[in-house]
Amino acid sequence: MPYLERVADVFVLNLGSQGVDDTENRISPTWVAEINTLLDEVQASSGAAALVTTATGKYFSTGVDLSWGAENLDQINRFIGTVQEMLVRFLTLPMQTVAAMQGHTFGGAAFFVMAHDYRIMRSDRGFLCFPGVNIGATYSPGTVDMVRARLAPHAFHEALTTGRRYGGGDAMALGLVDAVSAADSLHDDAIARAGELAGTRGDVLGEIKRTMYANEIRSLLNPVAGVDEMEWASN
């Protein structure tokens, strides 16, 4: 399960299990609930603060747990709705957020990092990928709208329609991430970036974000339908 640490003014949200490397950190109902609980803890704090989201080992996250979805088709529309509600929460969090991708970031996790204010990726290993076109999975209007708001038109089109796997350098060149770092400095670089902006934390920042992304928020919060009719496969 995800866990929380703190370095000075920066909360560090680790997506995996404490003391265990190489967990795939798949997005499931339990995982989403735990992330929301940890965000409650972060938001209950006072004073300057920012958030870094990261993981350990080979994977940042392999995305939505397709195995769970295949076994729970009657619940999948509501589940994707809760995922989108979580994206809104990150998109509008009243503090700066940095996704530090130390490993592979696929599918739903790629959308998840796009809900963060900044993205830093390991330069030498790991891929960022929106694989829907290759696995027979379309994207909801809300998630597409959110990514469109984050990327230049050519990057938006290529990333969502080709299923290409981007290494750190290519992801930065296309504008999918803001920076790349070596493996041994990624964690510190992300914390430094977040710490520089910790003083902006507050209701004003949250309101600015809600105004900037008002259309995307509305789209993400629209009820999800039809996901249960898609062809789900275990990854």
BAKOL-940166 format. One line per 4 residues: number of its first residue (from 1); their letters; for each residue y, x, z of C-alpha. Coordinates in steps of 0.5 Angstrom, whole numbers. Each point is the difference from the previous one (the first is absolute). Layout:
! BAKOL-940166
NUM> A> Y X Z | ...
This chain:
! BAKOL-940166
1> MPYL> 0 0 0 | 7 2 -1 | 4 4 5 | 7 2 2
5> ERVA> 3 6 3 | 7 2 1 | 4 7 -2 | 7 -1 3
9> DVFV> 3 -6 -4 | -5 0 -5 | -6 -5 1 | -6 2 -4
13> LNLG> -5 -5 -2 | -7 3 -2 | -4 -5 -4 | -7 3 2
17> SQGV> -4 0 7 | 3 5 5 | -5 7 -1 | -3 -2 -6
21> DDTE> 2 3 -7 | -2 -3 -7 | 0 -7 2 | 2 -5 -6
25> NRIS> 5 -4 4 | -2 -6 -4 | 5 -6 1 | -4 -6 3
29> PTWV> 2 -5 5 | -1 4 6 | 3 6 -3 | 7 -5 -2
33> AEIN> 0 -3 7 | -1 7 4 | 6 3 -5 | 4 -6 2
37> TLLD> -1 1 8 | 2 7 -1 | 6 -2 -4 | 2 -5 6
41> EVQA> -1 6 5 | 5 4 -5 | 5 -5 0 | 0 -2 7
45> SSGA> 3 7 1 | 7 2 1 | 5 5 -2 | 0 4 -7
49> AALV> -7 0 -3 | -4 1 -7 | -7 -1 -2 | -5 4 -4
53> TTAT> -6 -3 -3 | -6 5 -1 | -7 2 1 | -5 6 0
57> GKYF> -5 3 -4 | -2 -2 -8 | 3 -7 0 | 7 -3 2
61> STGV> -3 -7 -2 | -5 -3 -5 | 3 -6 0 | -2 -7 1
65> DLSW> -7 -1 3 | -3 -3 -6 | -7 0 3 | 3 -5 5
69> GAEN> 3 -4 -5 | -6 -1 -4 | -3 -3 6 | 5 -4 3
73> LDQI> 3 -3 -7 | 2 -7 4 | 5 5 4 | 2 4 -5
77> NRFI> 7 -4 -2 | 2 0 7 | -2 7 1 | 4 3 -6
81> GTVQ> 6 -4 3 | 0 3 7 | 0 7 -4 | 6 -2 -4
85> EMLV> 3 -2 7 | -1 7 3 | 3 2 -7 | 6 -4 2
89> RFLT> 0 3 7 | 0 7 -3 | 5 -1 -5 | 5 -3 5
93> LPMQ> -1 4 6 | 6 1 4 | -1 8 0 | -1 5 -6
97> TVAA> -8 1 -2 | -3 5 -3 | -7 0 -3 | -3 7 0
101> MQGH> -6 0 -5 | -5 6 2 | -6 -3 -4 | -2 -5 -5
105> TFGG> 4 -7 0 | -3 -5 -5 | 1 -7 -1 | 3 -4 5
109> AAFF> 2 6 4 | 4 2 -6 | 4 -7 1 | 0 2 8
113> VMAH> 4 6 -1 | 5 -3 -5 | 2 -4 6 | 3 6 3
117> DYRI> 7 3 -1 | -3 7 -2 | -6 3 -2 | -3 7 1
121> MRSD> -6 2 -4 | -5 6 1 | 2 5 -6 | -7 3 -1
125> RGFL> -5 -6 1 | -1 -7 1 | 2 -6 -6 | 4 -6 0
129> CFPG> -2 -5 -4 | 1 -8 -2 | -7 -1 -2 | 0 -7 -2
133> VNIG> -1 0 -7 | -6 4 0 | -4 -4 5 | 2 -7 -2
137> ATYS> 5 -2 5 | 7 -2 -1 | 6 0 5 | 4 -5 3
141> PGTV> 7 -2 -2 | 2 2 7 | -3 7 -1 | 2 1 -7
145> DMVR> 8 -2 2 | 0 5 6 | -3 6 -4 | 5 -2 -6
149> ARLA> 6 0 5 | -2 7 2 | -1 4 -7 | 3 1 -6
153> PHAF> -2 -4 -6 | -4 5 -3 | -4 2 6 | -1 -7 2
157> HEAL> -3 -2 -7 | -5 6 0 | -2 0 7 | -2 -7 0
161> TTGR> -3 0 -7 | -4 6 -1 | -4 1 7 | 2 7 -1
165> RYGG> -1 5 6 | 6 4 2 | 0 6 4 | 6 2 4
169> GDAM> 3 4 -5 | -1 -6 -6 | 2 -5 5 | 7 3 2
173> ALGL> 1 2 -7 | 0 -8 -2 | 3 -2 7 | -6 -3 3
177> VDAV> 2 5 6 | 6 3 3 | -3 7 2 | -6 4 0
181> SAAD> -2 5 5 | -6 5 2 | -5 -3 4 | 2 4 6
185> SLHD> 7 -2 0 | -1 -7 -3 | 0 -3 7 | 6 4 3
189> DAIA> 4 -1 -6 | -1 -8 0 | 2 0 8 | 6 4 -2
193> RAGE> 2 -5 -5 | -1 -6 4 | 4 4 6 | 6 1 -4
197> LAGT> 1 -7 -1 | -3 -3 7 | 7 -1 2 | 1 -6 -5
201> RGDV> -5 -4 3 | 3 -7 2 | 1 -7 -2 | 5 2 -5
205> LGEI> -5 4 -4 | -5 -6 1 | 5 -4 -3 | 2 4 -6
209> KRTM> -7 1 -2 | -1 -8 0 | 6 -1 -4 | -2 6 -5
213> YANE> -7 -3 -1 | 1 -7 1 | -3 -2 -6 | -6 4 1
217> IRSL> -1 -2 7 | 0 -8 -3 | -6 2 -5 | -4 4 5
221> LNPV> 0 -6 5 | -2 -5 -5 | -7 -3 1 | -5 4 -3
225> AGVD> -5 -4 -5 | -6 2 -5 | -2 7 3 | -7 -3 2
229> EMEW> -1 -2 -7 | 1 8 -2 | -6 4 -1 | -1 4 6
233> ASN> -4 7 1 | -2 5 5 | 4 6 -1
